[in-house]
Amino acid sequence: MSVPVLSGLSSLVSRHPFILCDIWGVVHDGASAFLPAVDALSRARREGVSVALVSNSPVARFRCGSSFRLWGWERAPMIR
């Protein structure tokens, strides 16, 4: 079995109604957002895909939320 190499998130959006995405190392590095990832997830949300962000970080949920607002996300759902 081979694992397909994807060119980006857009190749999955049309086939999957839901994205479960880790935060650390995918959306940010602890100090800065990875803007291409933020942009890709934002586009997916605009196209009607449900996006849930997950983390096992000890950082308080409300603190993560304030970072998301700085990146232009009014509301970012998280599962802990």
Secondary structure, DSSP 8 states (H G I E B T S, - for coil): ------S-THHHHTT-SEEEEESBTTTB-SSSB-HHHHHHHHHHHHTT-EEEEE---SS-HHHHHHHHHHTT-S---EE-
